[in-house]
């Protein structure tokens, strides 16, 4: 539930976030991911925004590119039901198919 809600939050408020291609000129495979600022303390690293960006990076491109929020939520929920994740680490290390 936590992963689903955090990812839906990121998708809903993605207009407030910058993509890597807006910051860097390099053409990398992560250029369409959201940019995060490195932090020295663990407090910002555990925030919903920072965790949401980390989780969003793990999503399949076909899910990321969905513009309709309801389709995004439906596809994400379906993917998560097909792959049972019990911890955040499992989701972050998963190779979603």
N, C-alpha and C positions, 0 to 999 in steps of 0.2 A: 504494500500500500504506500509506504513512504516513497519508494522509487517512482511509482506511478504519479503520485501527487507532486513531487518535486519536478519531474520532467514536464508535467502539464503546466506548472507554474512558469517554468523557463520558456516554454512554447508560447504561453499567453503574453508574457511580458518581454519577449525577445527584442522588441523595438528599443528597449533601454540598454541593450548590450551591443558591443562592437564585435565584428568578425575579425579574424586574424588578417585577412587581406586588406582591411581598412587601416591596420597598424603597420604591417610589414609589406614590402614590395616583392618579397621572394614568392615564387610559385611553388608552394609546398602542398602536400596532400591534406594538410590540416587547415588550409586557408579558409574553408567554409565553417570551421568550428568557431565558437565564441572565444574571445580573448579574456584571459584572467591575469590579474596583476599578482606577481609573486609576493608573498607575505612572510614576515619573520616570525610571527607568533601563530599558535594553533587556533586562536579564537576565530579569525576570519576564514581560516581553512575549513572550519567546521560549520560555517554559515550555510544557509539554504542556497544562496546565490552561488557560492563557490562549489558546493557539492553538486548543485544542479548542472553547472557547466561541465564538471567532470563526468557526470552520468550521461549528459547529452553527447559527449564525445564518443561514448561507447555505442550509440545507436547506429543502426544501419542507415545508409544514405537514403534508401527508399522511404524510411519513416521520417527522417529529418526533412525531406523535401515536401512533405504533405503540408499544404497551406491551410486547409480546412481543419480547425481545431478538433471538431468531433471525429473526423476521419483519423487524425493523428492519435487521439485518445483510444479509439477503437482498435487501430492497428497495434499500438503499443500494448494495450491490454491483452490482445490476442497473442502477441509475441511473448509476453511475460507469462501467460498461462501455459504456453507450449514449453517454456523453459522454467523450471521451478528454481527460484533463487531464494536462499534462506538468509543470506547476509549481503551487505553492500559489496564486500570484497568479491563474492561470487559473481555479482552482476558486472563489476568493473573488469574482471578477468575473463568473462565469458566471450566466446566467439559466436555472436548471434547469427543464426542462419535464417 
